[in-house]
Amino acid sequence: MFAIIGLLVGIGLGLWFQPTVPLGLQPYLPIAVVAALDALAGGLRARFDDVFDDRVFTTSFIFNVFIAALIVWLGDKIGVGSQLQTAVIVVLGIRIFANAAAIRRHIFKA
């Protein structure tokens, strides 16, 4: 319940203050969002599988975002940033859809 309240408060504060992302970090924001969605989908799946652990979820959330941004940053440094960004989005997208399928099977028993 605290997580839902925290999420709603965070969304409300974001809408109220309307923060801006610095220009240098803007290429990494979509990657961070997709990595965070992957962690959220994994956490929800773990909850349905009755194996949810808040420490695993928290570290997964932080490290997913960090590693995804690091891969894209390294790609930018060696000149293949857009290709690695696409690769990261594809991999995380596959994981999100796999978790969504497992969640759907739990909910609809199909």
Secondary structure, DSSP 8 states (H G I E B T S, - for coil): -HHHHHHHHHHHHHHHH-----GGGGGGHHHHHHHHHHHHHHHHHHHHTT---HHHHHHHHHHHHHHHHHHHHHHHHHT-HHHHHHHHHHHHHHHHHHHHHHHHHHHH--
